[in-house]
Amino acid sequence: MAPVSKEEVEDILKSMQKDKSPGLDGWTVKFFQHFFEFIGDKLMAVVEESKHTGSIFHPFNSTFLALVPKTDLPSSFEEFRPISLCTCVYKIIAKVIASRLKPFLS
């Protein structure tokens, strides 16, 4: 399998919505896009390491679950919508995997 390229990671970052909520680390897609010139090589190395080890570094794999109320005064769990706040690095790694699998899936 080909190594992960800096251009591949940058293209994935450009395809992501930059105004989404940050994960536990507080870093947004906008942060990674803005500073990609400085952190692109390190980010690419993290993605490549995940590819080689078959796992994602635990702090990047942490997710925070939040309940967003569907109504103004919710009175039961059915009136909440759960969302998961994943770190941006996790999302980048997942998108690299998905983009590489896409040609093989129907």
Biopython code that builds the backbone (N, CA, C, O; Angstrom):
import numpy as np
from Bio.PDB.StructureBuilder import StructureBuilder

atoms = [
    (1, "MET", "N", (0.846, -1.171, 0.000)),
    (1, "MET", "CA", (0.000, 0.000, 0.000)),
    (1, "MET", "C", (0.893, 1.237, 0.000)),
    (1, "MET", "O", (1.902, 1.288, 0.704)),
    (2, "ALA", "N", (0.518, 2.211, -0.781)),
    (2, "ALA", "CA", (1.312, 3.436, -0.916)),
    (2, "ALA", "C", (1.343, 4.223, 0.397)),
    (2, "ALA", "O", (0.364, 4.234, 1.143)),
    (3, "PRO", "N", (2.464, 4.874, 0.669)),
    (3, "PRO", "CA", (2.528, 5.715, 1.868)),
    (3, "PRO", "C", (1.536, 6.873, 1.778)),
    (3, "PRO", "O", (1.145, 7.290, 0.688)),
    (4, "VAL", "N", (1.143, 7.375, 2.926)),
    (4, "VAL", "CA", (0.237, 8.516, 2.984)),
    (4, "VAL", "C", (1.020, 9.757, 2.570)),
    (4, "VAL", "O", (2.100, 10.018, 3.100)),
    (5, "SER", "N", (0.487, 10.510, 1.640)),
    (5, "SER", "CA", (1.181, 11.710, 1.166)),
    (5, "SER", "C", (0.642, 12.955, 1.861)),
    (5, "SER", "O", (-0.480, 12.983, 2.366)),
    (6, "LYS", "N", (1.469, 13.962, 1.867)),
    (6, "LYS", "CA", (1.070, 15.241, 2.452)),
    (6, "LYS", "C", (-0.115, 15.819, 1.681)),
    (6, "LYS", "O", (-1.018, 16.414, 2.270)),
    (7, "GLU", "N", (-0.105, 15.639, 0.361)),
    (7, "GLU", "CA", (-1.194, 16.148, -0.483)),
    (7, "GLU", "C", (-2.508, 15.432, -0.174)),
    (7, "GLU", "O", (-3.575, 16.047, -0.181)),
    (8, "GLU", "N", (-2.423, 14.130, 0.098)),
    (8, "GLU", "CA", (-3.620, 13.354, 0.440)),
    (8, "GLU", "C", (-4.254, 13.882, 1.723)),
    (8, "GLU", "O", (-5.470, 14.056, 1.796)),
    (9, "VAL", "N", (-3.429, 14.135, 2.729)),
    (9, "VAL", "CA", (-3.924, 14.663, 4.007)),
    (9, "VAL", "C", (-4.467, 16.077, 3.812)),
    (9, "VAL", "O", (-5.506, 16.423, 4.375)),
    (10, "GLU", "N", (-3.778, 16.890, 3.026)),
    (10, "GLU", "CA", (-4.234, 18.261, 2.791)),
    (10, "GLU", "C", (-5.569, 18.271, 2.045)),
    (10, "GLU", "O", (-6.448, 19.070, 2.367)),
    (11, "ASP", "N", (-5.729, 17.399, 1.059)),
    (11, "ASP", "CA", (-6.994, 17.316, 0.321)),
    (11, "ASP", "C", (-8.145, 16.909, 1.234)),
    (11, "ASP", "O", (-9.257, 17.424, 1.112)),
    (12, "ILE", "N", (-7.876, 15.999, 2.131)),
    (12, "ILE", "CA", (-8.910, 15.568, 3.086)),
    (12, "ILE", "C", (-9.275, 16.718, 4.012)),
    (12, "ILE", "O", (-10.452, 16.936, 4.296)),
    (13, "LEU", "N", (-8.276, 17.454, 4.482)),
    (13, "LEU", "CA", (-8.556, 18.609, 5.334)),
    (13, "LEU", "C", (-9.408, 19.650, 4.596)),
    (13, "LEU", "O", (-10.327, 20.228, 5.176)),
    (14, "LYS", "N", (-9.103, 19.880, 3.336)),
    (14, "LYS", "CA", (-9.859, 20.862, 2.546)),
    (14, "LYS", "C", (-11.299, 20.421, 2.331)),
    (14, "LYS", "O", (-12.187, 21.258, 2.171)),
    (15, "SER", "N", (-11.539, 19.105, 2.326)),
    (15, "SER", "CA", (-12.893, 18.605, 2.099)),
    (15, "SER", "C", (-13.762, 18.651, 3.358)),
    (15, "SER", "O", (-14.979, 18.480, 3.280)),
    (16, "MET", "N", (-13.142, 18.881, 4.511)),
    (16, "MET", "CA", (-13.872, 18.870, 5.776)),
    (16, "MET", "C", (-14.461, 20.246, 6.072)),
    (16, "MET", "O", (-13.897, 21.271, 5.689)),
    (17, "GLN", "N", (-15.602, 20.253, 6.757)),
    (17, "GLN", "CA", (-16.228, 21.511, 7.149)),
    (17, "GLN", "C", (-15.433, 22.122, 8.296)),
    (17, "GLN", "O", (-15.174, 21.463, 9.302)),
    (18, "LYS", "N", (-15.050, 23.377, 8.139)),
    (18, "LYS", "CA", (-14.172, 23.969, 9.147)),
    (18, "LYS", "C", (-14.901, 24.590, 10.328)),
    (18, "LYS", "O", (-14.257, 25.002, 11.293)),
    (19, "ASP", "N", (-16.230, 24.668, 10.279)),
    (19, "ASP", "CA", (-16.949, 25.300, 11.373)),
    (19, "ASP", "C", (-17.634, 24.302, 12.307)),
    (19, "ASP", "O", (-18.510, 24.681, 13.085)),
    (20, "LYS", "N", (-17.239, 23.027, 12.234)),
    (20, "LYS", "CA", (-17.815, 22.012, 13.115)),
    (20, "LYS", "C", (-17.248, 22.151, 14.525)),
    (20, "LYS", "O", (-16.208, 22.778, 14.724)),
    (21, "SER", "N", (-17.933, 21.564, 15.495)),
    (21, "SER", "CA", (-17.488, 21.615, 16.879)),
    (21, "SER", "C", (-16.159, 20.882, 17.048)),
    (21, "SER", "O", (-15.936, 19.847, 16.420)),
    (22, "PRO", "N", (-15.284, 21.410, 17.885)),
    (22, "PRO", "CA", (-14.011, 20.722, 18.134)),
    (22, "PRO", "C", (-14.221, 19.504, 19.024)),
    (22, "PRO", "O", (-15.243, 19.388, 19.699)),
    (23, "GLY", "N", (-13.258, 18.609, 19.020)),
    (23, "GLY", "CA", (-13.310, 17.444, 19.891)),
    (23, "GLY", "C", (-12.765, 17.779, 21.263)),
    (23, "GLY", "O", (-12.715, 18.945, 21.653)),
    (24, "LEU", "N", (-12.357, 16.758, 21.993)),
    (24, "LEU", "CA", (-11.846, 16.954, 23.351)),
    (24, "LEU", "C", (-10.612, 17.838, 23.395)),
    (24, "LEU", "O", (-10.391, 18.551, 24.374)),
    (25, "ASP", "N", (-9.805, 17.797, 22.341)),
    (25, "ASP", "CA", (-8.574, 18.588, 22.321)),
    (25, "ASP", "C", (-8.826, 20.069, 22.037)),
    (25, "ASP", "O", (-7.939, 20.895, 22.254)),
    (26, "GLY", "N", (-10.011, 20.412, 21.558)),
    (26, "GLY", "CA", (-10.353, 21.802, 21.290)),
    (26, "GLY", "C", (-9.869, 22.315, 19.944)),
    (26, "GLY", "O", (-10.095, 23.480, 19.616)),
    (27, "TRP", "N", (-9.209, 21.476, 19.161)),
    (27, "TRP", "CA", (-8.686, 21.904, 17.859)),
    (27, "TRP", "C", (-9.734, 21.669, 16.781)),
    (27, "TRP", "O", (-10.347, 20.603, 16.722)),
    (28, "THR", "N", (-9.931, 22.652, 15.946)),
    (28, "THR", "CA", (-10.911, 22.565, 14.872)),
    (28, "THR", "C", (-10.210, 22.279, 13.545)),
    (28, "THR", "O", (-8.986, 22.365, 13.444)),
    (29, "VAL", "N", (-10.999, 21.940, 12.540)),
    (29, "VAL", "CA", (-10.466, 21.732, 11.192)),
    (29, "VAL", "C", (-9.819, 23.026, 10.706)),
    (29, "VAL", "O", (-8.787, 23.002, 10.035)),
    (30, "LYS", "N", (-10.428, 24.140, 11.046)),
    (30, "LYS", "CA", (-9.892, 25.455, 10.631)),
    (30, "LYS", "C", (-8.459, 25.639, 11.138)),
    (30, "LYS", "O", (-7.616, 26.181, 10.422)),
    (31, "PHE", "N", (-8.177, 25.194, 12.365)),
    (31, "PHE", "CA", (-6.835, 25.276, 12.926)),
    (31, "PHE", "C", (-5.846, 24.489, 12.061)),
    (31, "PHE", "O", (-4.787, 24.999, 11.693)),
    (32, "PHE", "N", (-6.204, 23.237, 11.741)),
    (32, "PHE", "CA", (-5.318, 22.388, 10.950)),
    (32, "PHE", "C", (-5.127, 22.935, 9.536)),
    (32, "PHE", "O", (-4.032, 22.857, 8.978)),
    (33, "GLN", "N", (-6.192, 23.487, 8.962)),
    (33, "GLN", "CA", (-6.084, 24.071, 7.622)),
    (33, "GLN", "C", (-5.167, 25.297, 7.640)),
    (33, "GLN", "O", (-4.326, 25.470, 6.757)),
    (34, "HIS", "N", (-5.341, 26.130, 8.645)),
    (34, "HIS", "CA", (-4.571, 27.379, 8.723)),
    (34, "HIS", "C", (-3.078, 27.122, 8.946)),
    (34, "HIS", "O", (-2.233, 27.804, 8.364)),
    (35, "PHE", "N", (-2.760, 26.148, 9.781)),
    (35, "PHE", "CA", (-1.361, 25.887, 10.139)),
    (35, "PHE", "C", (-0.773, 24.668, 9.427)),
    (35, "PHE", "O", (0.265, 24.152, 9.842)),
    (36, "PHE", "N", (-1.428, 24.203, 8.355)),
    (36, "PHE", "CA", (-0.966, 22.994, 7.679)),
    (36, "PHE", "C", (0.472, 23.122, 7.180)),
    (36, "PHE", "O", (1.212, 22.139, 7.166)),
    (37, "GLU", "N", (0.861, 24.299, 6.780)),
    (37, "GLU", "CA", (2.234, 24.525, 6.305)),
    (37, "GLU", "C", (3.257, 24.133, 7.370)),
    (37, "GLU", "O", (4.341, 23.645, 7.049)),
    (38, "PHE", "N", (2.904, 24.349, 8.642)),
    (38, "PHE", "CA", (3.836, 24.087, 9.749)),
    (38, "PHE", "C", (3.685, 22.687, 10.336)),
    (38, "PHE", "O", (4.666, 22.097, 10.789)),
    (39, "ILE", "N", (2.458, 22.148, 10.333)),
    (39, "ILE", "CA", (2.219, 20.866, 11.000)),
    (39, "ILE", "C", (1.901, 19.728, 10.037)),
    (39, "ILE", "O", (1.685, 18.596, 10.470)),
    (40, "GLY", "N", (1.871, 20.010, 8.747)),
    (40, "GLY", "CA", (1.496, 19.005, 7.750)),
    (40, "GLY", "C", (2.356, 17.758, 7.794)),
    (40, "GLY", "O", (1.831, 16.647, 7.716)),
    (41, "ASP", "N", (3.668, 17.915, 7.918)),
    (41, "ASP", "CA", (4.563, 16.757, 7.956)),
    (41, "ASP", "C", (4.305, 15.888, 9.186)),
    (41, "ASP", "O", (4.290, 14.660, 9.093)),
    (42, "LYS", "N", (4.107, 16.520, 10.320)),
    (42, "LYS", "CA", (3.847, 15.777, 11.563)),
    (42, "LYS", "C", (2.492, 15.071, 11.488)),
    (42, "LYS", "O", (2.355, 13.923, 11.910)),
    (43, "LEU", "N", (1.503, 15.768, 10.950)),
    (43, "LEU", "CA", (0.173, 15.188, 10.806)),
    (43, "LEU", "C", (0.216, 13.984, 9.867)),
    (43, "LEU", "O", (-0.401, 12.954, 10.139)),
    (44, "MET", "N", (0.936, 14.120, 8.781)),
    (44, "MET", "CA", (1.099, 13.027, 7.830)),
    (44, "MET", "C", (1.785, 11.837, 8.514)),
    (44, "MET", "O", (1.411, 10.690, 8.274)),
    (45, "ALA", "N", (2.772, 12.099, 9.352)),
    (45, "ALA", "CA", (3.483, 11.035, 10.069)),
    (45, "ALA", "C", (2.555, 10.309, 11.037)),
    (45, "ALA", "O", (2.656, 9.091, 11.182)),
    (46, "VAL", "N", (1.661, 11.024, 11.695)),
    (46, "VAL", "CA", (0.701, 10.410, 12.611)),
    (46, "VAL", "C", (-0.246, 9.493, 11.846)),
    (46, "VAL", "O", (-0.532, 8.381, 12.289)),
    (47, "VAL", "N", (-0.729, 9.957, 10.700)),
    (47, "VAL", "CA", (-1.627, 9.145, 9.875)),
    (47, "VAL", "C", (-0.893, 7.902, 9.376)),
    (47, "VAL", "O", (-1.443, 6.802, 9.396)),
    (48, "GLU", "N", (0.332, 8.078, 8.937)),
    (48, "GLU", "CA", (1.135, 6.948, 8.435)),
    (48, "GLU", "C", (1.414, 5.939, 9.553)),
    (48, "GLU", "O", (1.364, 4.731, 9.324)),
    (49, "GLU", "N", (1.704, 6.429, 10.754)),
    (49, "GLU", "CA", (1.951, 5.532, 11.892)),
    (49, "GLU", "C", (0.699, 4.719, 12.212)),
    (49, "GLU", "O", (0.792, 3.526, 12.503)),
    (50, "SER", "N", (-0.453, 5.347, 12.161)),
    (50, "SER", "CA", (-1.709, 4.635, 12.414)),
    (50, "SER", "C", (-1.927, 3.550, 11.366)),
    (50, "SER", "O", (-2.427, 2.467, 11.670)),
    (51, "LYS", "N", (-1.546, 3.855, 10.133)),
    (51, "LYS", "CA", (-1.686, 2.875, 9.058)),
    (51, "LYS", "C", (-0.791, 1.666, 9.318)),
    (51, "LYS", "O", (-1.213, 0.525, 9.128)),
    (52, "HIS", "N", (0.429, 1.911, 9.746)),
    (52, "HIS", "CA", (1.389, 0.817, 9.964)),
    (52, "HIS", "C", (1.072, -0.008, 11.205)),
    (52, "HIS", "O", (1.221, -1.230, 11.189)),
    (53, "THR", "N", (0.639, 0.645, 12.276)),
    (53, "THR", "CA", (0.365, -0.081, 13.526)),
    (53, "THR", "C", (-1.025, -0.701, 13.541)),
    (53, "THR", "O", (-1.272, -1.655, 14.279)),
    (54, "GLY", "N", (-1.935, -0.166, 12.731)),
    (54, "GLY", "CA", (-3.307, -0.672, 12.723)),
    (54, "GLY", "C", (-4.129, -0.176, 13.887)),
    (54, "GLY", "O", (-5.205, -0.705, 14.162)),
    (55, "SER", "N", (-3.631, 0.837, 14.574)),
    (55, "SER", "CA", (-4.391, 1.422, 15.688)),
    (55, "SER", "C", (-4.156, 2.927, 15.729)),
    (55, "SER", "O", (-3.214, 3.452, 15.136)),
    (56, "ILE", "N", (-5.035, 3.590, 16.442)),
    (56, "ILE", "CA", (-4.938, 5.043, 16.579)),
    (56, "ILE", "C", (-4.499, 5.353, 18.008)),
    (56, "ILE", "O", (-5.039, 4.800, 18.967)),
    (57, "PHE", "N", (-3.525, 6.233, 18.138)),
    (57, "PHE", "CA", (-3.009, 6.663, 19.444)),
    (57, "PHE", "C", (-4.190, 7.044, 20.341)),
    (57, "PHE", "O", (-5.054, 7.822, 19.936)),
    (58, "HIS", "N", (-4.224, 6.496, 21.555)),
    (58, "HIS", "CA", (-5.387, 6.617, 22.444)),
    (58, "HIS", "C", (-5.927, 8.047, 22.604)),
    (58, "HIS", "O", (-7.136, 8.237, 22.472)),
    (59, "PRO", "N", (-5.099, 9.055, 22.880)),
    (59, "PRO", "CA", (-5.673, 10.401, 23.029)),
    (59, "PRO", "C", (-6.392, 10.906, 21.768)),
    (59, "PRO", "O", (-7.336, 11.689, 21.874)),
    (60, "PHE", "N", (-5.962, 10.472, 20.590)),
    (60, "PHE", "CA", (-6.651, 10.872, 19.366)),
    (60, "PHE", "C", (-7.955, 10.109, 19.192)),
    (60, "PHE", "O", (-8.868, 10.576, 18.511)),
    (61, "ASN", "N", (-8.043, 8.938, 19.805)),
    (61, "ASN", "CA", (-9.198, 8.061, 19.657)),
    (61, "ASN", "C", (-10.268, 8.332, 20.717)),
    (61, "ASN", "O", (-11.299, 7.661, 20.725)),
    (62, "SER", "N", (-10.048, 9.286, 21.598)),
    (62, "SER", "CA", (-11.016, 9.613, 22.639)),
    (62, "SER", "C", (-12.185, 10.392, 22.050)),
    (62, "SER", "O", (-12.003, 11.273, 21.210)),
    (63, "THR", "N", (-13.372, 10.056, 22.498)),
    (63, "THR", "CA", (-14.580, 10.709, 22.001)),
    (63, "THR", "C", (-15.423, 11.136, 23.183)),
    (63, "THR", "O", (-15.522, 10.416, 24.177)),
    (64, "PHE", "N", (-16.027, 12.298, 23.078)),
    (64, "PHE", "CA", (-16.911, 12.814, 24.109)),
    (64, "PHE", "C", (-18.333, 12.736, 23.577)),
    (64, "PHE", "O", (-18.621, 13.254, 22.498)),
    (65, "LEU", "N", (-19.214, 12.101, 24.315)),
    (65, "LEU", "CA", (-20.619, 12.015, 23.921)),
    (65, "LEU", "C", (-21.392, 13.132, 24.609)),
    (65, "LEU", "O", (-21.259, 13.342, 25.814)),
    (66, "ALA", "N", (-22.194, 13.838, 23.839)),
    (66, "ALA", "CA", (-22.999, 14.924, 24.379)),
    (66, "ALA", "C", (-24.447, 14.704, 23.979)),
    (66, "ALA", "O", (-24.729, 14.173, 22.905)),
    (67, "LEU", "N", (-25.351, 15.109, 24.836)),
    (67, "LEU", "CA", (-26.778, 15.031, 24.536)),
    (67, "LEU", "C", (-27.278, 16.432, 24.215)),
    (67, "LEU", "O", (-27.176, 17.343, 25.037)),
    (68, "VAL", "N", (-27.811, 16.593, 23.029)),
    (68, "VAL", "CA", (-28.340, 17.885, 22.591)),
    (68, "VAL", "C", (-29.860, 17.810, 22.692)),
    (68, "VAL", "O", (-30.470, 16.922, 22.096)),
    (69, "PRO", "N", (-30.483, 18.724, 23.436)),
    (69, "PRO", "CA", (-31.939, 18.665, 23.576)),
    (69, "PRO", "C", (-32.653, 18.967, 22.257)),
    (69, "PRO", "O", (-32.251, 19.867, 21.519)),
    (70, "LYS", "N", (-33.714, 18.209, 21.966)),
    (70, "LYS", "CA", (-34.529, 18.429, 20.775)),
    (70, "LYS", "C", (-35.615, 19.476, 21.036)),
    (70, "LYS", "O", (-36.113, 20.114, 20.109)),
    (71, "THR", "N", (-35.972, 19.641, 22.305)),
    (71, "THR", "CA", (-37.001, 20.610, 22.688)),
    (71, "THR", "C", (-36.427, 21.572, 23.712)),
    (71, "THR", "O", (-35.327, 21.367, 24.226)),
    (72, "ASP", "N", (-37.186, 22.627, 24.006)),
    (72, "ASP", "CA", (-36.713, 23.620, 24.980)),
    (72, "ASP", "C", (-36.638, 23.063, 26.401)),
    (72, "ASP", "O", (-35.709, 23.380, 27.143)),
    (73, "LEU", "N", (-37.601, 22.242, 26.778)),
    (73, "LEU", "CA", (-37.626, 21.666, 28.120)),
    (73, "LEU", "C", (-37.761, 20.141, 28.026)),
    (73, "LEU", "O", (-38.853, 19.608, 28.220)),
    (74, "PRO", "N", (-36.680, 19.448, 27.736)),
    (74, "PRO", "CA", (-36.783, 17.993, 27.599)),
    (74, "PRO", "C", (-37.128, 17.331, 28.929)),
    (74, "PRO", "O", (-36.640, 17.733, 29.985)),
    (75, "SER", "N", (-37.983, 16.302, 28.854)),
    (75, "SER", "CA", (-38.392, 15.612, 30.077)),
    (75, "SER", "C", (-38.053, 14.119, 30.046)),
    (75, "SER", "O", (-38.246, 13.422, 31.041)),
    (76, "SER", "N", (-37.549, 13.625, 28.907)),
    (76, "SER", "CA", (-37.148, 12.220, 28.825)),
    (76, "SER", "C", (-35.954, 12.101, 27.881)),
    (76, "SER", "O", (-35.619, 13.041, 27.160)),
    (77, "PHE", "N", (-35.319, 10.927, 27.899)),
    (77, "PHE", "CA", (-34.146, 10.717, 27.051)),
    (77, "PHE", "C", (-34.486, 10.740, 25.567)),
    (77, "PHE", "O", (-33.627, 11.048, 24.741)),
    (78, "GLU", "N", (-35.735, 10.417, 25.217)),
    (78, "GLU", "CA", (-36.134, 10.459, 23.810)),
    (78, "GLU", "C", (-36.090, 11.867, 23.234)),
    (78, "GLU", "O", (-36.076, 12.040, 22.015)),
    (79, "GLU", "N", (-36.070, 12.866, 24.096)),
    (79, "GLU", "CA", (-36.067, 14.258, 23.658)),
    (79, "GLU", "C", (-34.651, 14.840, 23.551)),
    (79, "GLU", "O", (-34.463, 16.056, 23.507)),
    (80, "PHE", "N", (-33.668, 13.943, 23.511)),
    (80, "PHE", "CA", (-32.276, 14.336, 23.329)),
    (80, "PHE", "C", (-31.714, 13.639, 22.104)),
    (80, "PHE", "O", (-32.110, 12.521, 21.777)),
    (81, "ARG", "N", (-30.802, 14.297, 21.437)),
    (81, "ARG", "CA", (-30.096, 13.715, 20.296)),
    (81, "ARG", "C", (-28.636, 13.569, 20.707)),
    (81, "ARG", "O", (-27.988, 14.566, 21.024)),
    (82, "PRO", "N", (-28.102, 12.342, 20.708)),
    (82, "PRO", "CA", (-26.700, 12.166, 21.083)),
    (82, "PRO", "C", (-25.779, 12.533, 19.920)),
    (82, "PRO", "O", (-26.062, 12.207, 18.767)),
    (83, "ILE", "N", (-24.697, 13.200, 20.227)),
    (83, "ILE", "CA", (-23.659, 13.471, 19.237)),
    (83, "ILE", "C", (-22.320, 13.072, 19.850)),
    (83, "ILE", "O", (-22.147, 13.119, 21.067)),
    (84, "SER", "N", (-21.389, 12.686, 19.007)),
    (84, "SER", "CA", (-20.058, 12.347, 19.502)),
    (84, "SER", "C", (-19.064, 13.375, 18.969)),
    (84, "SER", "O", (-19.047, 13.687, 17.778)),
    (85, "LEU", "N", (-18.258, 13.882, 19.853)),
    (85, "LEU", "CA", (-17.247, 14.876, 19.501)),
    (85, "LEU", "C", (-15.901, 14.170, 19.427)),
    (85, "LEU", "O", (-15.267, 13.914, 20.451)),
    (86, "CYS", "N", (-15.470, 13.861, 18.212)),
    (86, "CYS", "CA", (-14.205, 13.186, 17.982)),
    (86, "CYS", "C", (-13.112, 14.223, 17.727)),
    (86, "CYS", "O", (-13.398, 15.339, 17.293)),
    (87, "THR", "N", (-11.878, 13.855, 17.995)),
    (87, "THR", "CA", (-10.788, 14.780, 17.708)),
    (87, "THR", "C", (-10.607, 14.893, 16.196)),
    (87, "THR", "O", (-10.951, 13.977, 15.448)),
    (88, "CYS", "N", (-10.073, 16.007, 15.767)),
    (88, "CYS", "CA", (-9.860, 16.258, 14.345)),
    (88, "CYS", "C", (-8.856, 15.264, 13.755)),
    (88, "CYS", "O", (-9.010, 14.838, 12.611)),
    (89, "VAL", "N", (-7.843, 14.898, 14.519)),
    (89, "VAL", "CA", (-6.850, 13.939, 14.030)),
    (89, "VAL", "C", (-7.524, 12.593, 13.760)),
    (89, "VAL", "O", (-7.227, 11.944, 12.757)),
    (90, "TYR", "N", (-8.422, 12.173, 14.641)),
    (90, "TYR", "CA", (-9.165, 10.929, 14.431)),
    (90, "TYR", "C", (-9.970, 11.003, 13.133)),
    (90, "TYR", "O", (-9.979, 10.057, 12.346)),
    (91, "LYS", "N", (-10.645, 12.132, 12.917)),
    (91, "LYS", "CA", (-11.456, 12.296, 11.708)),
    (91, "LYS", "C", (-10.591, 12.243, 10.450)),
    (91, "LYS", "O", (-11.000, 11.676, 9.436)),
    (92, "ILE", "N", (-9.414, 12.824, 10.513)),
    (92, "ILE", "CA", (-8.501, 12.812, 9.360)),
    (92, "ILE", "C", (-8.066, 11.379, 9.064)),
    (92, "ILE", "O", (-8.091, 10.948, 7.912)),
    (93, "ILE", "N", (-7.667, 10.640, 10.103)),
    (93, "ILE", "CA", (-7.240, 9.247, 9.916)),
    (93, "ILE", "C", (-8.395, 8.425, 9.339)),
    (93, "ILE", "O", (-8.195, 7.637, 8.414)),
    (94, "ALA", "N", (-9.597, 8.605, 9.880)),
    (94, "ALA", "CA", (-10.758, 7.858, 9.397)),
    (94, "ALA", "C", (-11.068, 8.185, 7.935)),
    (94, "ALA", "O", (-11.437, 7.300, 7.164)),
    (95, "LYS", "N", (-10.918, 9.445, 7.559)),
    (95, "LYS", "CA", (-11.186, 9.838, 6.168)),
    (95, "LYS", "C", (-10.126, 9.302, 5.208)),
    (95, "LYS", "O", (-10.442, 8.972, 4.065)),
    (96, "VAL", "N", (-8.884, 9.212, 5.653)),
    (96, "VAL", "CA", (-7.840, 8.607, 4.812)),
    (96, "VAL", "C", (-8.188, 7.134, 4.573)),
    (96, "VAL", "O", (-8.109, 6.646, 3.446)),
    (97, "ILE", "N", (-8.571, 6.438, 5.634)),
    (97, "ILE", "CA", (-8.949, 5.023, 5.496)),
    (97, "ILE", "C", (-10.136, 4.894, 4.548)),
    (97, "ILE", "O", (-10.126, 4.059, 3.644)),
    (98, "ALA", "N", (-11.160, 5.719, 4.756)),
    (98, "ALA", "CA", (-12.375, 5.646, 3.924)),
    (98, "ALA", "C", (-12.068, 5.957, 2.465)),
    (98, "ALA", "O", (-12.587, 5.290, 1.570)),
    (99, "SER", "N", (-11.234, 6.956, 2.215)),
    (99, "SER", "CA", (-10.932, 7.325, 0.831)),
    (99, "SER", "C", (-10.130, 6.233, 0.121)),
    (99, "SER", "O", (-10.240, 6.067, -1.093)),
    (100, "ARG", "N", (-9.328, 5.492, 0.882)),
    (100, "ARG", "CA", (-8.554, 4.397, 0.276)),
    (100, "ARG", "C", (-9.398, 3.140, 0.066)),
    (100, "ARG", "O", (-9.113, 2.339, -0.824)),
    (101, "LEU", "N", (-10.424, 2.970, 0.877)),
    (101, "LEU", "CA", (-11.316, 1.823, 0.719)),
    (101, "LEU", "C", (-12.397, 2.063, -0.348)),
    (101, "LEU", "O", (-12.915, 1.114, -0.935)),
    (102, "LYS", "N", (-12.723, 3.305, -0.585)),
    (102, "LYS", "CA", (-13.819, 3.660, -1.494)),
    (102, "LYS", "C", (-13.750, 2.986, -2.854)),
    (102, "LYS", "O", (-14.785, 2.519, -3.330)),
    (103, "PRO", "N", (-12.587, 2.904, -3.516)),
    (103, "PRO", "CA", (-12.545, 2.253, -4.822)),
    (103, "PRO", "C", (-12.893, 0.766, -4.797)),
    (103, "PRO", "O", (-13.260, 0.204, -5.829)),
    (104, "PHE", "N", (-12.784, 0.124, -3.638)),
    (104, "PHE", "CA", (-13.023, -1.309, -3.537)),
    (104, "PHE", "C", (-14.438, -1.661, -3.079)),
    (104, "PHE", "O", (-14.837, -2.825, -3.100)),
    (105, "LEU", "N", (-15.190, -0.640, -2.668)),
    (105, "LEU", "CA", (-16.545, -0.878, -2.176)),
    (105, "LEU", "C", (-17.564, -0.480, -3.226)),
    (105, "LEU", "O", (-17.342, 0.455, -3.996)),
    (106, "SER", "N", (-18.688, -1.196, -3.254)),
    (106, "SER", "CA", (-19.718, -0.858, -4.243)),
    (106, "SER", "C", (-20.593, 0.280, -3.727)),
    (106, "SER", "O", (-21.519, 0.708, -4.416)),
]
sb = StructureBuilder()
sb.init_structure("model")
sb.init_model(0)
sb.init_chain("A")
sb.init_seg("    ")
for serial, (resi, resn, name, xyz) in enumerate(atoms, 1):
    if name == "N":
        sb.init_residue(resn, " ", resi, " ")
    sb.init_atom(name, np.array(xyz, "f"), 0.0, 1.0, " ", f" {name:<3s}", serial, name[0])
structure = sb.get_structure()
